[in-house]
Structure formats: C-alpha cells, structure tokens
Amino acid sequence: MSYNSNAEWNREYDQRQQMAFPSEYLVRIFKGTYPHLDLDKISYKSKKLCDVGCGDGRNLVLFNQLGFELYGTELTHEIVTKSTANLNSKGIAADVRVGKNDHLPFDDAFFDYAISWNVCYYMGNSFEFEKHVRELQRVLKKGGYLILSIPKKTSFIYSDSEDIKSGYKLIKNDFFKVRNGEILKIFEDEKDIEKAFSPYFGDFVFGSIHDNCFGLNYHWHLVVCKKR
Ligand SMILES: C[S@@+](CC[C@H](N)C(=O)[O-])C[C@H]1O[C@@H](n2cnc3c(N)ncnc32)[C@H](O)[C@@H]1O
C-alpha cells in the first residue's frame, strides 16, 4: 500500500497521551547567548510567530512564554484539534490551521518569525523543495527570521533509505515507524542548505547537533536566517 502521511501522523499523535517538552535547542536559540547568534530577546513580545508542522504544540508552549503571538500549521484537522486542545488546556491561545510545507494558509508578509522544526524537508509526493522555500518566504515579513532544524545526512532518519532522485530519499527503516514510504529532502552540508534558501534568505548562521543518543545518531543542522 502506498504511504499516506496524513494517516501515519494522525496515528502517531493519536497514541500520544501527553504533550512532549519543548526542544532544548529552541530554548537555546531563543534564550541563549552564543558567538554567532544575535536574536534580540527584548523584541519577542507580541511578534507574530508561525510554527509550521507544530505537532502536539510542544514548542508553542515555549513561544508563549517568550511573549509571541502564536500561529501554527499541521497536516490534518485531527492533529490541529489535538494540538489546539493541548495548548488550551494550559491556558494558551494559538491559531493553528491545516497546512503543508507547500501551502501555508496565511497572508503574505504576515509573520515576524517562522519556525520549521524538523518539518521543511517532508516532501509528501513532490520533488519541489523550492516550493517550500518560496512559501516560507511568502508568509514572512522582510527581515523576518526563519529558524530550521534539518537532519544531517548521517542522521538515523536516513539509515537504509533509498536514493530516489538527486537530493531526495525514500525512507525505508524509520526507527519510529512513522516515515516508512515518505520522501525526504536530504542536504549534503550547510553550503547545500544555504544554496537552497539563499534566493530569498540571507544572514545565515549555523549550529550543529552531533549526538549519539543511546544508539540513535542524532545528527542535525540548526539554521537561523533572515528574509531579504
Ligand atoms: C518530526 S515531526 C516535528 C513536529 C514538531 N515540529 C515538533 O518539533 O515536535 C514532523 C511534523 O511534520 C508534519 N508534516 C509531515 N509532512 C508534512 C508536510 N508535507 N508539510 C507540513 N508538515 C508536515 C507532521 O505532521 C509532523 O507533525
């Protein structure tokens, strides 16, 4: 049977009893002080932020604490309902809508920040990553921040995957058993990421996670850039 990402992710979130904690690396990006990262921490209040593919809403809890006005997208009505309910149960209001990487249901130049935390490389059935880049820039204001987390090519996500086309992998052995059959965009390195986003984005800074997390190669690129 062919892969149905909506059904797989519905099943994944349906079986989760509790909301996960926010990503520690987003805490670092937004609250930490680092040589190459210069986010103006005073300016978060009331800025519009979109968490694309927000999942159970875990990172929106952090963004709420930082003072952002919250928006998000997810693949299906079921996941949107669940993440909204998770947030409401904590007294947090967020406008979460059904949307995909190639279609974000928001006006042009609406956001100050767009987050794509382990999401922008999910292709569905397409091989047009440029559409994802264009859509992220469309909804951002000029000078708005784009913050990404993307697996390195050595990440566990790609183990036993198949080269289906240059720059794209068919996932075949997902440890978490959600992505088997999904097409993911894969990047060679930071330069390759910068090349893909640079038609619309500049001021790139990169971080890197290279952990052996109890047997999982947790290898990730962290990217902060700004819409030109
Ligand atoms: C690895 S999870 C990350 C979720 C969330 N950002 C987090 O950090 O917890 C990937 C998410 O991307 C969503 N997703 C899958 N395919 C997508 C697509 N084509 N466009 C947008 N989101 C997608 C899934 O529903 C899932 O919630």
The ligand as an SDF file (V2000), in Angstrom:
LIG
                    3D

 27 29  0  0  0  0  0  0  0  0999 V2000
    9.2290   15.2770   13.2640 C   0  0  0  0  0  0  0  0  0  0  0  0
    7.6260   15.9380   13.4290 S   0  0  0  0  0  0  0  0  0  0  0  0
    8.0130   17.5060   14.1620 C   0  0  0  0  0  0  0  0  0  0  0  0
    6.8300   18.1240   14.8800 C   0  0  0  0  0  0  0  0  0  0  0  0
    7.1260   19.4140   15.6440 C   0  0  0  0  0  0  0  0  0  0  0  0
    7.7210   20.4370   14.8100 N   0  0  0  0  0  0  0  0  0  0  0  0
    7.9970   19.1410   16.8380 C   0  0  0  0  0  0  0  0  0  0  0  0
    9.1270   19.6420   16.8830 O   0  0  0  0  0  0  0  0  0  0  0  0
    7.5350   18.4410   17.7430 O   0  0  0  0  0  0  0  0  0  0  0  0
    7.2360   16.3530   11.7570 C   0  0  0  0  0  0  0  0  0  0  0  0
    5.8900   17.0440   11.6140 C   0  0  0  0  0  0  0  0  0  0  0  0
    5.7150   17.4540   10.2660 O   0  0  0  0  0  0  0  0  0  0  0  0
    4.3740   17.2610    9.8710 C   0  0  0  0  0  0  0  0  0  0  0  0
    4.4190   17.0600    8.4170 N   0  0  0  0  0  0  0  0  0  0  0  0
    4.6190   15.9190    7.7240 C   0  0  0  0  0  0  0  0  0  0  0  0
    4.5800   16.1440    6.3990 N   0  0  0  0  0  0  0  0  0  0  0  0
    4.3760   17.4840    6.2430 C   0  0  0  0  0  0  0  0  0  0  0  0
    4.2570   18.3430    5.1120 C   0  0  0  0  0  0  0  0  0  0  0  0
    4.3410   17.8750    3.8690 N   0  0  0  0  0  0  0  0  0  0  0  0
    4.0410   19.6500    5.3310 N   0  0  0  0  0  0  0  0  0  0  0  0
    3.9570   20.1450    6.5850 C   0  0  0  0  0  0  0  0  0  0  0  0
    4.0510   19.3810    7.7060 N   0  0  0  0  0  0  0  0  0  0  0  0
    4.2690   18.0640    7.5310 C   0  0  0  0  0  0  0  0  0  0  0  0
    3.9130   16.0370   10.6620 C   0  0  0  0  0  0  0  0  0  0  0  0
    2.5290   16.0040   10.8550 O   0  0  0  0  0  0  0  0  0  0  0  0
    4.6930   16.1800   11.9550 C   0  0  0  0  0  0  0  0  0  0  0  0
    3.9520   16.8220   12.9550 O   0  0  0  0  0  0  0  0  0  0  0  0
  1  2  1  0
  2  3  1  0
  2 10  1  0
  3  4  1  0
  4  5  1  0
  5  6  1  0
  5  7  1  0
  7  8  2  0
  7  9  1  0
 10 11  1  0
 11 12  1  0
 11 26  1  0
 12 13  1  0
 13 14  1  0
 13 24  1  0
 14 15  1  0
 14 23  1  0
 15 16  2  0
 16 17  1  0
 17 18  1  0
 17 23  2  0
 18 19  1  0
 18 20  2  0
 20 21  1  0
 21 22  2  0
 22 23  1  0
 24 25  1  0
 24 26  1  0
 26 27  1  0
M  CHG  2   2   1   9  -1
M  END
$$$$
